């Protein structure tokens, strides 16, 4: 089951304007590079969509969709969908010692290999990342390859896993708006005791609508 919300046209940013502007409350005072911990941002002034453990800001012409388990009603991931690609965001609890992304990368690579694909580690703007190629079948029944770029972003007690899917995963010129969406994401870890690696809970926004 998927729920979605499209960003209103009059909220879409001008692509020619810089992201940080002094006349935007809650934006000019942000640290230079995200994603952010909730302690770094005034969420009362932040323009993102509150999903509980994540506050997500879709870019221009991006639609927010949520992956919901029909049997439990739990929200598994936030998905930003655009004309040229998609971005999946998942947040997890992590220990204060760090190293969660180093531990997770081999697990992801093994899963991609199990699916018949390949996962190559490379250095990106966020540090070590995975470029994955997975065989898929198109709706027309034809064989194809899905390209994804998976990056990990560690906070003091959390890990944000961002999976960029489609042409922007392999083309840096197309990736700009998607990387900006990652950088503007805010993670709300909460004070509950959680085992490292456990998913941080997401919730539906009040105006979410079911998508068939």
PyMOL CGO cylinders between C-alpha atoms (Angstrom):
from pymol import cmd
from pymol.cgo import CYLINDER

trace = [
    CYLINDER, 0.00, 0.00, 0.00, 1.30, 3.47, -0.85, 0.3, 1, 1, 1, 1, 1, 1,
    CYLINDER, 1.30, 3.47, -0.85, 0.29, 6.85, 0.44, 0.3, 1, 1, 1, 1, 1, 1,
    CYLINDER, 0.29, 6.85, 0.44, 1.42, 10.03, -1.25, 0.3, 1, 1, 1, 1, 1, 1,
    CYLINDER, 1.42, 10.03, -1.25, 1.52, 13.78, -1.08, 0.3, 1, 1, 1, 1, 1, 1,
    CYLINDER, 1.52, 13.78, -1.08, 2.54, 16.12, -3.89, 0.3, 1, 1, 1, 1, 1, 1,
    CYLINDER, 2.54, 16.12, -3.89, 4.30, 19.35, -3.16, 0.3, 1, 1, 1, 1, 1, 1,
    CYLINDER, 4.30, 19.35, -3.16, 2.08, 22.28, -4.11, 0.3, 1, 1, 1, 1, 1, 1,
    CYLINDER, 2.08, 22.28, -4.11, 3.23, 24.28, -7.12, 0.3, 1, 1, 1, 1, 1, 1,
    CYLINDER, 3.23, 24.28, -7.12, 3.32, 27.55, -5.21, 0.3, 1, 1, 1, 1, 1, 1,
    CYLINDER, 3.32, 27.55, -5.21, 5.71, 25.95, -2.72, 0.3, 1, 1, 1, 1, 1, 1,
    CYLINDER, 5.71, 25.95, -2.72, 8.18, 24.82, -5.34, 0.3, 1, 1, 1, 1, 1, 1,
    CYLINDER, 8.18, 24.82, -5.34, 11.55, 26.59, -5.13, 0.3, 1, 1, 1, 1, 1, 1,
    CYLINDER, 11.55, 26.59, -5.13, 13.01, 28.59, -7.97, 0.3, 1, 1, 1, 1, 1, 1,
    CYLINDER, 13.01, 28.59, -7.97, 15.84, 26.40, -9.34, 0.3, 1, 1, 1, 1, 1, 1,
    CYLINDER, 15.84, 26.40, -9.34, 17.91, 29.54, -10.06, 0.3, 1, 1, 1, 1, 1, 1,
    CYLINDER, 17.91, 29.54, -10.06, 17.81, 30.70, -6.43, 0.3, 1, 1, 1, 1, 1, 1,
    CYLINDER, 17.81, 30.70, -6.43, 20.35, 29.56, -3.83, 0.3, 1, 1, 1, 1, 1, 1,
    CYLINDER, 20.35, 29.56, -3.83, 19.03, 27.11, -1.25, 0.3, 1, 1, 1, 1, 1, 1,
    CYLINDER, 19.03, 27.11, -1.25, 19.98, 29.17, 1.79, 0.3, 1, 1, 1, 1, 1, 1,
    CYLINDER, 19.98, 29.17, 1.79, 18.38, 32.61, 1.92, 0.3, 1, 1, 1, 1, 1, 1,
    CYLINDER, 18.38, 32.61, 1.92, 18.40, 34.95, 4.87, 0.3, 1, 1, 1, 1, 1, 1,
    CYLINDER, 18.40, 34.95, 4.87, 14.70, 35.75, 4.44, 0.3, 1, 1, 1, 1, 1, 1,
    CYLINDER, 14.70, 35.75, 4.44, 13.65, 32.09, 4.93, 0.3, 1, 1, 1, 1, 1, 1,
    CYLINDER, 13.65, 32.09, 4.93, 13.01, 31.32, 8.62, 0.3, 1, 1, 1, 1, 1, 1,
    CYLINDER, 13.01, 31.32, 8.62, 14.76, 28.17, 9.79, 0.3, 1, 1, 1, 1, 1, 1,
    CYLINDER, 14.76, 28.17, 9.79, 16.90, 27.85, 6.64, 0.3, 1, 1, 1, 1, 1, 1,
    CYLINDER, 16.90, 27.85, 6.64, 19.59, 30.52, 6.90, 0.3, 1, 1, 1, 1, 1, 1,
    CYLINDER, 19.59, 30.52, 6.90, 20.64, 29.26, 10.35, 0.3, 1, 1, 1, 1, 1, 1,
    CYLINDER, 20.64, 29.26, 10.35, 21.07, 25.63, 9.28, 0.3, 1, 1, 1, 1, 1, 1,
    CYLINDER, 21.07, 25.63, 9.28, 24.54, 24.08, 9.35, 0.3, 1, 1, 1, 1, 1, 1,
    CYLINDER, 24.54, 24.08, 9.35, 26.09, 24.08, 5.85, 0.3, 1, 1, 1, 1, 1, 1,
    CYLINDER, 26.09, 24.08, 5.85, 25.56, 20.39, 5.06, 0.3, 1, 1, 1, 1, 1, 1,
    CYLINDER, 25.56, 20.39, 5.06, 22.86, 17.95, 6.13, 0.3, 1, 1, 1, 1, 1, 1,
    CYLINDER, 22.86, 17.95, 6.13, 21.13, 15.68, 6.80, 0.3, 1, 1, 1, 1, 1, 1,
    CYLINDER, 21.13, 15.68, 6.80, 20.47, 17.19, 10.21, 0.3, 1, 1, 1, 1, 1, 1,
    CYLINDER, 20.47, 17.19, 10.21, 19.71, 16.04, 13.69, 0.3, 1, 1, 1, 1, 1, 1,
    CYLINDER, 19.71, 16.04, 13.69, 16.56, 17.58, 15.14, 0.3, 1, 1, 1, 1, 1, 1,
    CYLINDER, 16.56, 17.58, 15.14, 18.72, 19.50, 17.64, 0.3, 1, 1, 1, 1, 1, 1,
    CYLINDER, 18.72, 19.50, 17.64, 20.30, 21.44, 14.76, 0.3, 1, 1, 1, 1, 1, 1,
    CYLINDER, 20.30, 21.44, 14.76, 17.03, 22.75, 13.31, 0.3, 1, 1, 1, 1, 1, 1,
    CYLINDER, 17.03, 22.75, 13.31, 14.11, 24.84, 14.54, 0.3, 1, 1, 1, 1, 1, 1,
    CYLINDER, 14.11, 24.84, 14.54, 11.36, 22.48, 13.41, 0.3, 1, 1, 1, 1, 1, 1,
    CYLINDER, 11.36, 22.48, 13.41, 8.66, 25.05, 14.13, 0.3, 1, 1, 1, 1, 1, 1,
    CYLINDER, 8.66, 25.05, 14.13, 10.01, 27.08, 11.21, 0.3, 1, 1, 1, 1, 1, 1,
    CYLINDER, 10.01, 27.08, 11.21, 11.17, 24.20, 9.03, 0.3, 1, 1, 1, 1, 1, 1,
    CYLINDER, 11.17, 24.20, 9.03, 9.20, 23.75, 5.81, 0.3, 1, 1, 1, 1, 1, 1,
    CYLINDER, 9.20, 23.75, 5.81, 9.54, 19.95, 5.61, 0.3, 1, 1, 1, 1, 1, 1,
    CYLINDER, 9.54, 19.95, 5.61, 6.85, 17.29, 5.95, 0.3, 1, 1, 1, 1, 1, 1,
    CYLINDER, 6.85, 17.29, 5.95, 6.83, 15.74, 9.44, 0.3, 1, 1, 1, 1, 1, 1,
    CYLINDER, 6.83, 15.74, 9.44, 6.84, 11.94, 9.29, 0.3, 1, 1, 1, 1, 1, 1,
    CYLINDER, 6.84, 11.94, 9.29, 7.84, 11.31, 12.88, 0.3, 1, 1, 1, 1, 1, 1,
    CYLINDER, 7.84, 11.31, 12.88, 11.45, 10.14, 12.84, 0.3, 1, 1, 1, 1, 1, 1,
    CYLINDER, 11.45, 10.14, 12.84, 12.05, 11.96, 9.53, 0.3, 1, 1, 1, 1, 1, 1,
    CYLINDER, 12.05, 11.96, 9.53, 11.19, 15.47, 8.36, 0.3, 1, 1, 1, 1, 1, 1,
    CYLINDER, 11.19, 15.47, 8.36, 11.44, 15.41, 4.56, 0.3, 1, 1, 1, 1, 1, 1,
    CYLINDER, 11.44, 15.41, 4.56, 11.50, 18.32, 2.12, 0.3, 1, 1, 1, 1, 1, 1,
    CYLINDER, 11.50, 18.32, 2.12, 10.60, 17.24, -1.44, 0.3, 1, 1, 1, 1, 1, 1,
    CYLINDER, 10.60, 17.24, -1.44, 12.21, 19.17, -4.26, 0.3, 1, 1, 1, 1, 1, 1,
    CYLINDER, 12.21, 19.17, -4.26, 10.40, 20.73, -7.20, 0.3, 1, 1, 1, 1, 1, 1,
    CYLINDER, 10.40, 20.73, -7.20, 8.19, 18.22, -9.05, 0.3, 1, 1, 1, 1, 1, 1,
    CYLINDER, 8.19, 18.22, -9.05, 8.87, 15.49, -6.48, 0.3, 1, 1, 1, 1, 1, 1,
    CYLINDER, 8.87, 15.49, -6.48, 6.01, 13.53, -4.94, 0.3, 1, 1, 1, 1, 1, 1,
    CYLINDER, 6.01, 13.53, -4.94, 6.26, 12.04, -1.46, 0.3, 1, 1, 1, 1, 1, 1,
    CYLINDER, 6.26, 12.04, -1.46, 5.07, 8.45, -1.19, 0.3, 1, 1, 1, 1, 1, 1,
    CYLINDER, 5.07, 8.45, -1.19, 5.13, 6.23, 1.90, 0.3, 1, 1, 1, 1, 1, 1,
    CYLINDER, 5.13, 6.23, 1.90, 5.55, 2.47, 1.80, 0.3, 1, 1, 1, 1, 1, 1,
    CYLINDER, 5.55, 2.47, 1.80, 2.99, 1.04, 4.23, 0.3, 1, 1, 1, 1, 1, 1,
    CYLINDER, 2.99, 1.04, 4.23, 2.68, -2.60, 5.33, 0.3, 1, 1, 1, 1, 1, 1,
    CYLINDER, 2.68, -2.60, 5.33, -0.97, -3.51, 4.74, 0.3, 1, 1, 1, 1, 1, 1,
    CYLINDER, -0.97, -3.51, 4.74, -0.98, -6.17, 7.48, 0.3, 1, 1, 1, 1, 1, 1,
    CYLINDER, -0.98, -6.17, 7.48, 0.43, -3.96, 10.25, 0.3, 1, 1, 1, 1, 1, 1,
    CYLINDER, 0.43, -3.96, 10.25, -0.11, -0.40, 9.02, 0.3, 1, 1, 1, 1, 1, 1,
    CYLINDER, -0.11, -0.40, 9.02, 3.55, 0.37, 9.75, 0.3, 1, 1, 1, 1, 1, 1,
    CYLINDER, 3.55, 0.37, 9.75, 5.30, 2.87, 7.48, 0.3, 1, 1, 1, 1, 1, 1,
    CYLINDER, 5.30, 2.87, 7.48, 8.52, 1.29, 6.23, 0.3, 1, 1, 1, 1, 1, 1,
    CYLINDER, 8.52, 1.29, 6.23, 10.14, 4.04, 4.19, 0.3, 1, 1, 1, 1, 1, 1,
    CYLINDER, 10.14, 4.04, 4.19, 9.68, 7.49, 2.70, 0.3, 1, 1, 1, 1, 1, 1,
    CYLINDER, 9.68, 7.49, 2.70, 9.98, 7.66, -1.09, 0.3, 1, 1, 1, 1, 1, 1,
    CYLINDER, 9.98, 7.66, -1.09, 10.43, 10.81, -3.15, 0.3, 1, 1, 1, 1, 1, 1,
    CYLINDER, 10.43, 10.81, -3.15, 9.40, 10.20, -6.76, 0.3, 1, 1, 1, 1, 1, 1,
    CYLINDER, 9.40, 10.20, -6.76, 10.15, 12.43, -9.75, 0.3, 1, 1, 1, 1, 1, 1,
    CYLINDER, 10.15, 12.43, -9.75, 10.11, 12.17, -13.52, 0.3, 1, 1, 1, 1, 1, 1,
    CYLINDER, 10.11, 12.17, -13.52, 13.69, 10.95, -13.78, 0.3, 1, 1, 1, 1, 1, 1,
    CYLINDER, 13.69, 10.95, -13.78, 14.14, 8.88, -10.63, 0.3, 1, 1, 1, 1, 1, 1,
    CYLINDER, 14.14, 8.88, -10.63, 13.29, 8.19, -7.01, 0.3, 1, 1, 1, 1, 1, 1,
    CYLINDER, 13.29, 8.19, -7.01, 14.88, 8.50, -3.57, 0.3, 1, 1, 1, 1, 1, 1,
    CYLINDER, 14.88, 8.50, -3.57, 14.15, 6.11, -0.71, 0.3, 1, 1, 1, 1, 1, 1,
    CYLINDER, 14.15, 6.11, -0.71, 14.87, 7.29, 2.85, 0.3, 1, 1, 1, 1, 1, 1,
    CYLINDER, 14.87, 7.29, 2.85, 15.07, 4.99, 5.88, 0.3, 1, 1, 1, 1, 1, 1,
    CYLINDER, 15.07, 4.99, 5.88, 16.30, 5.88, 9.37, 0.3, 1, 1, 1, 1, 1, 1,
    CYLINDER, 16.30, 5.88, 9.37, 17.75, 3.49, 11.94, 0.3, 1, 1, 1, 1, 1, 1,
    CYLINDER, 17.75, 3.49, 11.94, 18.98, 3.63, 15.51, 0.3, 1, 1, 1, 1, 1, 1,
    CYLINDER, 18.98, 3.63, 15.51, 22.76, 3.47, 15.91, 0.3, 1, 1, 1, 1, 1, 1,
    CYLINDER, 22.76, 3.47, 15.91, 25.26, 3.29, 18.74, 0.3, 1, 1, 1, 1, 1, 1,
    CYLINDER, 25.26, 3.29, 18.74, 27.20, 6.36, 19.83, 0.3, 1, 1, 1, 1, 1, 1,
    CYLINDER, 27.20, 6.36, 19.83, 30.48, 4.76, 18.83, 0.3, 1, 1, 1, 1, 1, 1,
    CYLINDER, 30.48, 4.76, 18.83, 29.71, 5.18, 15.12, 0.3, 1, 1, 1, 1, 1, 1,
    CYLINDER, 29.71, 5.18, 15.12, 30.59, 2.72, 12.39, 0.3, 1, 1, 1, 1, 1, 1,
    CYLINDER, 30.59, 2.72, 12.39, 27.00, 1.74, 11.55, 0.3, 1, 1, 1, 1, 1, 1,
    CYLINDER, 27.00, 1.74, 11.55, 27.45, 2.50, 7.85, 0.3, 1, 1, 1, 1, 1, 1,
    CYLINDER, 27.45, 2.50, 7.85, 30.69, 0.50, 7.71, 0.3, 1, 1, 1, 1, 1, 1,
    CYLINDER, 30.69, 0.50, 7.71, 28.81, -2.48, 9.16, 0.3, 1, 1, 1, 1, 1, 1,
    CYLINDER, 28.81, -2.48, 9.16, 25.77, -2.09, 6.89, 0.3, 1, 1, 1, 1, 1, 1,
    CYLINDER, 25.77, -2.09, 6.89, 27.52, -1.77, 3.51, 0.3, 1, 1, 1, 1, 1, 1,
    CYLINDER, 27.52, -1.77, 3.51, 28.69, -5.42, 3.34, 0.3, 1, 1, 1, 1, 1, 1,
    CYLINDER, 28.69, -5.42, 3.34, 25.19, -6.59, 4.26, 0.3, 1, 1, 1, 1, 1, 1,
    CYLINDER, 25.19, -6.59, 4.26, 23.65, -4.55, 1.46, 0.3, 1, 1, 1, 1, 1, 1,
    CYLINDER, 23.65, -4.55, 1.46, 26.26, -5.78, -1.03, 0.3, 1, 1, 1, 1, 1, 1,
    CYLINDER, 26.26, -5.78, -1.03, 25.55, -9.40, -0.06, 0.3, 1, 1, 1, 1, 1, 1,
    CYLINDER, 25.55, -9.40, -0.06, 21.81, -8.89, -0.54, 0.3, 1, 1, 1, 1, 1, 1,
    CYLINDER, 21.81, -8.89, -0.54, 22.34, -7.31, -3.97, 0.3, 1, 1, 1, 1, 1, 1,
    CYLINDER, 22.34, -7.31, -3.97, 24.53, -10.26, -4.97, 0.3, 1, 1, 1, 1, 1, 1,
    CYLINDER, 24.53, -10.26, -4.97, 21.85, -12.68, -3.76, 0.3, 1, 1, 1, 1, 1, 1,
    CYLINDER, 21.85, -12.68, -3.76, 19.42, -10.93, -6.12, 0.3, 1, 1, 1, 1, 1, 1,
    CYLINDER, 19.42, -10.93, -6.12, 21.75, -11.52, -9.04, 0.3, 1, 1, 1, 1, 1, 1,
    CYLINDER, 21.75, -11.52, -9.04, 23.14, -8.00, -9.16, 0.3, 1, 1, 1, 1, 1, 1,
    CYLINDER, 23.14, -8.00, -9.16, 26.43, -6.28, -8.44, 0.3, 1, 1, 1, 1, 1, 1,
    CYLINDER, 26.43, -6.28, -8.44, 27.41, -3.76, -5.77, 0.3, 1, 1, 1, 1, 1, 1,
    CYLINDER, 27.41, -3.76, -5.77, 30.57, -1.69, -6.21, 0.3, 1, 1, 1, 1, 1, 1,
    CYLINDER, 30.57, -1.69, -6.21, 31.95, 0.49, -3.43, 0.3, 1, 1, 1, 1, 1, 1,
    CYLINDER, 31.95, 0.49, -3.43, 33.09, 3.97, -4.43, 0.3, 1, 1, 1, 1, 1, 1,
    CYLINDER, 33.09, 3.97, -4.43, 33.97, 7.29, -2.83, 0.3, 1, 1, 1, 1, 1, 1,
    CYLINDER, 33.97, 7.29, -2.83, 31.26, 9.93, -3.15, 0.3, 1, 1, 1, 1, 1, 1,
    CYLINDER, 31.26, 9.93, -3.15, 30.49, 13.36, -1.75, 0.3, 1, 1, 1, 1, 1, 1,
    CYLINDER, 30.49, 13.36, -1.75, 29.25, 11.71, 1.47, 0.3, 1, 1, 1, 1, 1, 1,
    CYLINDER, 29.25, 11.71, 1.47, 32.14, 9.25, 1.78, 0.3, 1, 1, 1, 1, 1, 1,
    CYLINDER, 32.14, 9.25, 1.78, 31.97, 5.51, 0.95, 0.3, 1, 1, 1, 1, 1, 1,
    CYLINDER, 31.97, 5.51, 0.95, 28.85, 4.57, -1.02, 0.3, 1, 1, 1, 1, 1, 1,
    CYLINDER, 28.85, 4.57, -1.02, 27.52, 1.67, -3.07, 0.3, 1, 1, 1, 1, 1, 1,
    CYLINDER, 27.52, 1.67, -3.07, 26.65, 1.69, -6.76, 0.3, 1, 1, 1, 1, 1, 1,
    CYLINDER, 26.65, 1.69, -6.76, 24.28, -1.21, -7.36, 0.3, 1, 1, 1, 1, 1, 1,
    CYLINDER, 24.28, -1.21, -7.36, 23.06, -2.82, -10.57, 0.3, 1, 1, 1, 1, 1, 1,
    CYLINDER, 23.06, -2.82, -10.57, 20.13, -5.22, -10.15, 0.3, 1, 1, 1, 1, 1, 1,
    CYLINDER, 20.13, -5.22, -10.15, 18.31, -7.14, -12.93, 0.3, 1, 1, 1, 1, 1, 1,
    CYLINDER, 18.31, -7.14, -12.93, 14.58, -6.40, -13.03, 0.3, 1, 1, 1, 1, 1, 1,
    CYLINDER, 14.58, -6.40, -13.03, 11.62, -7.07, -15.26, 0.3, 1, 1, 1, 1, 1, 1,
    CYLINDER, 11.62, -7.07, -15.26, 9.73, -4.16, -16.80, 0.3, 1, 1, 1, 1, 1, 1,
    CYLINDER, 9.73, -4.16, -16.80, 5.91, -3.99, -16.70, 0.3, 1, 1, 1, 1, 1, 1,
    CYLINDER, 5.91, -3.99, -16.70, 6.04, -5.11, -20.33, 0.3, 1, 1, 1, 1, 1, 1,
    CYLINDER, 6.04, -5.11, -20.33, 7.87, -8.28, -19.32, 0.3, 1, 1, 1, 1, 1, 1,
    CYLINDER, 7.87, -8.28, -19.32, 11.25, -7.29, -20.70, 0.3, 1, 1, 1, 1, 1, 1,
    CYLINDER, 11.25, -7.29, -20.70, 14.53, -7.65, -18.85, 0.3, 1, 1, 1, 1, 1, 1,
    CYLINDER, 14.53, -7.65, -18.85, 16.28, -4.49, -17.66, 0.3, 1, 1, 1, 1, 1, 1,
    CYLINDER, 16.28, -4.49, -17.66, 18.83, -3.29, -15.12, 0.3, 1, 1, 1, 1, 1, 1,
    CYLINDER, 18.83, -3.29, -15.12, 17.98, -0.96, -12.23, 0.3, 1, 1, 1, 1, 1, 1,
    CYLINDER, 17.98, -0.96, -12.23, 20.76, 1.33, -11.11, 0.3, 1, 1, 1, 1, 1, 1,
    CYLINDER, 20.76, 1.33, -11.11, 20.85, 2.64, -7.56, 0.3, 1, 1, 1, 1, 1, 1,
    CYLINDER, 20.85, 2.64, -7.56, 23.33, 4.61, -5.45, 0.3, 1, 1, 1, 1, 1, 1,
    CYLINDER, 23.33, 4.61, -5.45, 23.15, 3.96, -1.71, 0.3, 1, 1, 1, 1, 1, 1,
    CYLINDER, 23.15, 3.96, -1.71, 24.66, 6.40, 0.77, 0.3, 1, 1, 1, 1, 1, 1,
    CYLINDER, 24.66, 6.40, 0.77, 24.83, 6.31, 4.55, 0.3, 1, 1, 1, 1, 1, 1,
    CYLINDER, 24.83, 6.31, 4.55, 24.63, 9.35, 6.83, 0.3, 1, 1, 1, 1, 1, 1,
    CYLINDER, 24.63, 9.35, 6.83, 25.49, 8.92, 10.52, 0.3, 1, 1, 1, 1, 1, 1,
    CYLINDER, 25.49, 8.92, 10.52, 24.33, 11.14, 13.34, 0.3, 1, 1, 1, 1, 1, 1,
    CYLINDER, 24.33, 11.14, 13.34, 25.26, 10.78, 16.99, 0.3, 1, 1, 1, 1, 1, 1,
    CYLINDER, 25.26, 10.78, 16.99, 22.74, 7.95, 17.57, 0.3, 1, 1, 1, 1, 1, 1,
    CYLINDER, 22.74, 7.95, 17.57, 21.16, 7.33, 14.16, 0.3, 1, 1, 1, 1, 1, 1,
    CYLINDER, 21.16, 7.33, 14.16, 21.88, 6.26, 10.60, 0.3, 1, 1, 1, 1, 1, 1,
    CYLINDER, 21.88, 6.26, 10.60, 20.01, 7.57, 7.56, 0.3, 1, 1, 1, 1, 1, 1,
    CYLINDER, 20.01, 7.57, 7.56, 20.14, 5.26, 4.55, 0.3, 1, 1, 1, 1, 1, 1,
    CYLINDER, 20.14, 5.26, 4.55, 19.42, 7.02, 1.26, 0.3, 1, 1, 1, 1, 1, 1,
    CYLINDER, 19.42, 7.02, 1.26, 18.89, 5.03, -1.94, 0.3, 1, 1, 1, 1, 1, 1,
    CYLINDER, 18.89, 5.03, -1.94, 18.82, 7.02, -5.18, 0.3, 1, 1, 1, 1, 1, 1,
    CYLINDER, 18.82, 7.02, -5.18, 17.21, 5.04, -7.98, 0.3, 1, 1, 1, 1, 1, 1,
    CYLINDER, 17.21, 5.04, -7.98, 17.28, 5.49, -11.76, 0.3, 1, 1, 1, 1, 1, 1,
    CYLINDER, 17.28, 5.49, -11.76, 19.34, 7.73, -14.07, 0.3, 1, 1, 1, 1, 1, 1,
    CYLINDER, 19.34, 7.73, -14.07, 20.33, 10.23, -11.31, 0.3, 1, 1, 1, 1, 1, 1,
    CYLINDER, 20.33, 10.23, -11.31, 22.13, 7.38, -9.51, 0.3, 1, 1, 1, 1, 1, 1,
    CYLINDER, 22.13, 7.38, -9.51, 24.69, 7.20, -12.33, 0.3, 1, 1, 1, 1, 1, 1,
    CYLINDER, 24.69, 7.20, -12.33, 24.63, 10.79, -13.63, 0.3, 1, 1, 1, 1, 1, 1,
    CYLINDER, 24.63, 10.79, -13.63, 25.99, 13.47, -11.30, 0.3, 1, 1, 1, 1, 1, 1,
    CYLINDER, 25.99, 13.47, -11.30, 24.35, 16.26, -13.30, 0.3, 1, 1, 1, 1, 1, 1,
    CYLINDER, 24.35, 16.26, -13.30, 20.91, 14.75, -12.69, 0.3, 1, 1, 1, 1, 1, 1,
    CYLINDER, 20.91, 14.75, -12.69, 21.60, 13.95, -9.04, 0.3, 1, 1, 1, 1, 1, 1,
    CYLINDER, 21.60, 13.95, -9.04, 21.71, 17.55, -7.78, 0.3, 1, 1, 1, 1, 1, 1,
    CYLINDER, 21.71, 17.55, -7.78, 18.05, 17.99, -6.70, 0.3, 1, 1, 1, 1, 1, 1,
    CYLINDER, 18.05, 17.99, -6.70, 18.04, 14.54, -5.11, 0.3, 1, 1, 1, 1, 1, 1,
    CYLINDER, 18.04, 14.54, -5.11, 21.22, 15.20, -3.14, 0.3, 1, 1, 1, 1, 1, 1,
    CYLINDER, 21.22, 15.20, -3.14, 19.66, 18.47, -1.99, 0.3, 1, 1, 1, 1, 1, 1,
    CYLINDER, 19.66, 18.47, -1.99, 16.64, 16.54, -0.70, 0.3, 1, 1, 1, 1, 1, 1,
    CYLINDER, 16.64, 16.54, -0.70, 19.00, 14.31, 1.29, 0.3, 1, 1, 1, 1, 1, 1,
    CYLINDER, 19.00, 14.31, 1.29, 20.83, 17.32, 2.72, 0.3, 1, 1, 1, 1, 1, 1,
    CYLINDER, 20.83, 17.32, 2.72, 17.59, 18.95, 3.85, 0.3, 1, 1, 1, 1, 1, 1,
    CYLINDER, 17.59, 18.95, 3.85, 16.31, 15.84, 5.64, 0.3, 1, 1, 1, 1, 1, 1,
    CYLINDER, 16.31, 15.84, 5.64, 16.00, 16.05, 9.43, 0.3, 1, 1, 1, 1, 1, 1,
    CYLINDER, 16.00, 16.05, 9.43, 16.22, 12.95, 11.64, 0.3, 1, 1, 1, 1, 1, 1,
    CYLINDER, 16.22, 12.95, 11.64, 14.31, 12.79, 14.93, 0.3, 1, 1, 1, 1, 1, 1,
    CYLINDER, 14.31, 12.79, 14.93, 15.85, 9.93, 16.92, 0.3, 1, 1, 1, 1, 1, 1,
    CYLINDER, 15.85, 9.93, 16.92, 13.74, 10.26, 20.06, 0.3, 1, 1, 1, 1, 1, 1,
    CYLINDER, 13.74, 10.26, 20.06, 14.72, 9.21, 23.57, 0.3, 1, 1, 1, 1, 1, 1,
    CYLINDER, 14.72, 9.21, 23.57, 13.35, 5.66, 23.50, 0.3, 1, 1, 1, 1, 1, 1,
    CYLINDER, 13.35, 5.66, 23.50, 15.79, 2.80, 24.02, 0.3, 1, 1, 1, 1, 1, 1,
    CYLINDER, 15.79, 2.80, 24.02, 16.28, 1.07, 20.66, 0.3, 1, 1, 1, 1, 1, 1,
    CYLINDER, 16.28, 1.07, 20.66, 18.65, -1.66, 19.56, 0.3, 1, 1, 1, 1, 1, 1,
    CYLINDER, 18.65, -1.66, 19.56, 21.28, -0.50, 17.04, 0.3, 1, 1, 1, 1, 1, 1,
    CYLINDER, 21.28, -0.50, 17.04, 20.01, -1.26, 13.55, 0.3, 1, 1, 1, 1, 1, 1,
    CYLINDER, 20.01, -1.26, 13.55, 16.31, -1.10, 14.46, 0.3, 1, 1, 1, 1, 1, 1,
    CYLINDER, 16.31, -1.10, 14.46, 14.16, 1.06, 12.22, 0.3, 1, 1, 1, 1, 1, 1,
    CYLINDER, 14.16, 1.06, 12.22, 13.01, 4.42, 13.56, 0.3, 1, 1, 1, 1, 1, 1,
    CYLINDER, 13.01, 4.42, 13.56, 9.20, 4.67, 13.29, 0.3, 1, 1, 1, 1, 1, 1,
    CYLINDER, 9.20, 4.67, 13.29, 7.57, 6.76, 10.58, 0.3, 1, 1, 1, 1, 1, 1,
    CYLINDER, 7.57, 6.76, 10.58, 3.99, 8.03, 10.57, 0.3, 1, 1, 1, 1, 1, 1,
    CYLINDER, 3.99, 8.03, 10.57, 1.55, 9.23, 7.94, 0.3, 1, 1, 1, 1, 1, 1,
    CYLINDER, 1.55, 9.23, 7.94, 1.06, 13.01, 7.69, 0.3, 1, 1, 1, 1, 1, 1,
    CYLINDER, 1.06, 13.01, 7.69, -2.53, 14.20, 8.31, 0.3, 1, 1, 1, 1, 1, 1,
    CYLINDER, -2.53, 14.20, 8.31, -3.21, 14.94, 4.63, 0.3, 1, 1, 1, 1, 1, 1,
    CYLINDER, -3.21, 14.94, 4.63, -1.86, 11.66, 3.23, 0.3, 1, 1, 1, 1, 1, 1,
    CYLINDER, -1.86, 11.66, 3.23, -4.02, 9.98, 0.58, 0.3, 1, 1, 1, 1, 1, 1,
    CYLINDER, -4.02, 9.98, 0.58, -4.01, 6.37, -0.56, 0.3, 1, 1, 1, 1, 1, 1,
    CYLINDER, -4.01, 6.37, -0.56, -2.55, 5.73, -4.00, 0.3, 1, 1, 1, 1, 1, 1,
    CYLINDER, -2.55, 5.73, -4.00, -3.88, 2.83, -6.06, 0.3, 1, 1, 1, 1, 1, 1,
]
cmd.load_cgo(trace, "trace")
